[in-house]
C-alpha cells in the first residue's frame, strides 16, 4: 500500500507530509501515519522543530467522511492532535489549498500556522450536519475570539489567507515555495527561542454575554429545522464557560450525537450525491466539449430574463430576442434595475453591475443569433410555438451551435425533430428565478450528441448551478414528482383537511412552502389551462375540481389577490378565508365524500410517499441515472430539506418496506393511482430482508 504520510528532514527540521489524494482526508492510515512520524521526530535528538505539510492540491480537507458510518478505528483524531500540541518541539502547519474541518483542527493543534496567499481555512462540518469534533470548537475561540469563531463554525464558510492572517489564525503568509517558507519559519522560531503557543492553554478573550442568545435567534429562521447549527453554538459557548478539558468532553458528546443522527447521515448523503451527479457512465470526463462564450435567448419573459442574468453573471455575452423590440426593451430595463439595486445594496460593485448589464444586448431578428454558440429557447410552453422557434433557429444558427429548450414538460425529441440537427438539441430546464435557483435539469434527447451533453454539464458549473442529466418524459424528474404530491394534497382537502393544515405539515417537515401556498405563488391559471387541454382522466379520480372552481371565479392565486388563500394588496402573506372553506365543503358534498378529521401523520405520508413511488418509476424507466440524482433535483429545485436527504433518501430512512406496505394500503383504499412501482417493491423486499 502506498505510504500516505512521509517524513524527511531539512537540517534540524522534520518535514511530515501527508499524501492521500484527492484531498488528503484523515483516513485511519493518515491518522496512524501522522502519529508514527511524530513519534519518530520527537524521539530524534537531532530534530529541533517539525513542519506538517501536504502533497497534492490541498492541505488536509478534513476527516474521511466515508469512515463516519463505519466502526471507528484508532488512533482517534483528537488524540493525534493532542500529541501534536503537547510536543516540546515547535510544530508548524504549512497550508495550501483548503485546510478544512479536521484539517484545520490539526493546524490548530500545531503551535504555529503559515500558508500561501491562495490558502483557505474553514470548519465546514455544519454543512454535513456535524460540528468540529477534534477540538476545533474549543481551540478556535481561544485564538480568534468567540464571535469570529461562531461566524466560521456556524456558517461553515471558509476564510481566505488574508483574513486568516488578520485574525491571527495564520502567523504568516508565505510568498514563494510553501515548504521552504515553513521550514525557514520553523528555524526562526527555534533561533529566537520563541515560546510554544498551545491554544488549549490560552483563555478565551472576553466576549459580549448576549452573543450566544443573539446567534440562536438569528439561526432560528435562517437554519430552520437543522440541528447542527444550534449544537455548534452550544459548543462555542462551552469554550467560553468551561475549562478546556471539560469543553472538549462536551464537544465530543455533541459531535457523536450528531454523527449518529439521521440529519448528518442525510447531509453526508447529499455531499456525495452532489459529486456523483456529474458522473455520466457513457459521457466520461474527457468527452470533448464545445466552446460556449456567447448565448442567444429566445423569449424575453420572466424566465428568459432570469436566464439572461444567470449567463451574464458568469461572464457570457447574451443576446435576448423576442418578436417585438418593445418587449425586449422592457425586459432589459427590468434587468438593469435589478443589477442597479444589487449594487445599491452592496451585493456587487457599481462597475460590476454595469459590466453585467452591458453583456446583455437585445434583438428582434433571428439573424442576430447567426453566430452565437448556444441558444436557449424560453418561449410559451406550447409545442407548436416551440417547433416554429426551432425551425427558425435551424435556418440561421451556425453549424455546431447548441440549440436548447427550456421546456419544463414537453417532448424534447419532438422539438429536436423540427430541426435538421437533432444531435445539437438538448433540454436546459432552469428553475425560476433562473438567476438564483441552483438546479438545472439537462434533458437528453434520443439523438443528443455526447459533446452537447458534456458541454451542458460544463455550462451548469460555469453558471454556478448543479446540472442533473435526465431523460425525456412528461415533466422530467422534478415536475413529474410534483404532480402526485400536488394531487394528493388536493385530495386531502376534498376529504377533510384544510389547505393551511396541509401546508403547515409540509413546512414543519422542512419544505419552505406547502403545496397550496406554492400553487398560489406559481399561478393557478397555468394548471387550469393544462387540465382543460387534457380533459378529465377516464376511470381515475380527478384532483382538479377545487382549483377549477377557483379559476372559473377568476381567482388565480397571488396575482389576483385570491386563490387557496387571500392576499392583502401588496402582501405575499397567505391568509385563510371562510369562503374557501364553504367552496371546499360544497365540492366534497358534490363528489359524495364524507369529510373527516385527517391526522398530520396521514397528510405527511399521503404527500411524500407518492413522491418516493414516482421516483422509483422514474428510475425504472431510466429517466434518472440514480436515486441520489432525484434527491439533488428536489433539494435544489423545490427546497426539499437537505437534512432529510431528498425524497429517495427519506424513503430509506423511513424504511422502504414500510413505505411500500403503506403505499399498498393506500392503493387498496384509494385505487390505482397508488399502484406501487415494481422497483420499489423489489427494494422493499431487500430492505425487509436486511432488517
Ligand atoms: C470533519 O473533518 C470532522 C472533524 O471535525 C472531526 C473528526 C473527528 N472525505 O469536492 P471534490 C472526495 S468532517 C472523503 O469534487 P474539489 C469527494 O467525494 C469533514 N472524501 O473536489 C470526491 O470524490 P470523487 C470536513 C472526500 O476540488 C473527491 O474527494 N471537511 C472528502 O471541488 C474530490 O472532491 C469537509 O467537509 C472527505 N472529507 O473540492 C470538506 N472531501 O472523486 C469536504 C472530498 O470520488 N470537501 N472528498 O467524487 C470539500 O469541501 C471539497 O471536496 C474540497 C475540494 C473543497 C476539499
Boltz pocket constraint, residues with backbone or C-beta under 6 A from the ligand:
constraints:
  - pocket:
      binder: B
      contacts: [[A, 22], [A, 23], [A, 25], [A, 58], [A, 61], [A, 62], [A, 63], [A, 64], [A, 65], [A, 66], [A, 77], [A, 78], [A, 98], [A, 100], [A, 101], [A, 102], [A, 103], [A, 105], [A, 124], [A, 125], [A, 128], [A, 130], [A, 131], [A, 132], [A, 133], [A, 134], [A, 136], [A, 271], [A, 272], [A, 275], [A, 276]]
      max_distance: 6.0
